[in-house]
Amino acid sequence: MGTQVEVKEKVKTEISLQEPGMFKVIYVNDEKTTLEFVVESLVDIFDYDSKSAEHITMDIHSNGSATVAVLPYEIAEQKGIEVTVAARTAGYPLMVRVEPESV
């Protein structure tokens, strides 16, 4: 009688981890949101100093929109929500978009 040999295969799974993609937080200019509110939101929510916040605000006003931060998705989304809630609470229609950095 022959001897049976049991063969077990081991499969090594290779896992490739990638850093999460970065997302742009973009403010969109409108005719009602005050420049002061935009500056204040940049200082309060994104920790800009007032001079940098004023410069970015003028970019938004002049160009119709501007990227105010590039962050991992969850943080970008949270900051966008914070700005939107603050704007609506103050009675402003400020629009904030979050989109992939490399589009």
C-alpha positions in Angstrom: 0.0 0.0 0.0 1.1 3.5 -0.8 1.5 6.3 1.6 -0.6 9.4 1.0 1.1 12.7 1.5 -1.0 15.8 2.2 0.3 19.0 0.6 -0.8 22.4 2.0 -0.1 25.5 0.0 0.6 28.7 1.8 -0.4 31.8 -0.1 1.3 34.9 1.0 -1.0 37.9 0.5 0.8 41.1 -0.2 -0.9 44.2 1.1 -0.1 47.5 -0.3 -1.0 50.5 1.9 -1.2 53.9 0.4 -1.5 57.2 2.1 -5.0 58.7 1.7 -5.2 61.2 -1.1 -5.3 64.9 -0.4 -8.3 67.1 -1.0 -8.7 70.8 -1.7 -11.0 73.0 0.3 -12.3 75.7 -2.1 -14.2 78.8 -1.1 -16.5 80.1 -3.9 -17.2 83.9 -4.0 -20.7 85.2 -3.8 -22.3 88.7 -3.6 -23.6 88.4 0.0 -20.9 86.9 2.2 -18.8 89.7 3.7 -15.1 89.8 3.3 -14.8 90.1 7.1 -16.7 86.8 7.6 -14.4 85.1 5.1 -11.3 86.4 6.8 -12.7 85.4 10.2 -13.5 81.9 9.0 -10.0 81.4 7.6 -8.4 82.6 10.9 -10.8 80.6 13.2 -11.2 77.3 11.2 -7.9 77.1 9.2 -5.6 78.9 11.7 -4.4 81.5 9.2 -2.9 84.7 10.5 -5.0 87.7 9.6 -2.6 89.0 6.9 -2.6 85.6 5.1 -6.4 85.3 5.5 -6.9 88.8 4.0 -4.7 87.8 1.0 -6.6 84.6 0.4 -9.9 86.4 0.7 -8.9 88.9 -1.9 -7.9 86.0 -4.2 -11.4 84.5 -3.7 -13.1 87.8 -4.4 -10.9 88.6 -7.5 -10.9 85.1 -9.1 -14.3 83.8 -8.1 -12.9 81.0 -6.0 -9.6 79.9 -4.3 -8.2 76.8 -2.6 -7.8 77.6 1.1 -6.3 74.3 2.2 -5.2 70.9 1.0 -5.9 68.2 3.6 -6.7 64.5 3.9 -10.3 63.8 3.0 -11.9 63.5 6.4 -10.3 66.7 7.7 -11.1 68.6 4.5 -14.7 67.5 4.7 -15.0 68.4 8.4 -13.5 71.9 7.8 -15.9 72.4 4.9 -18.8 71.5 7.1 -17.6 73.8 9.9 -17.4 76.7 7.5 -20.8 76.0 6.0 -22.5 75.8 9.4 -20.8 79.0 10.6 -21.8 80.8 7.3 -25.4 79.6 7.6 -25.6 80.6 11.2 -24.4 84.1 10.3 -26.9 84.2 7.4 -24.4 83.9 4.6 -24.6 81.7 1.5 -20.9 81.0 1.3 -20.2 77.8 -0.8 -17.4 75.5 0.1 -16.3 72.7 -2.3 -14.1 69.7 -1.4 -12.4 68.0 -4.3 -9.4 65.7 -5.0 -6.2 67.6 -5.2 -5.2 65.9 -8.5 -8.1 66.2 -10.8 
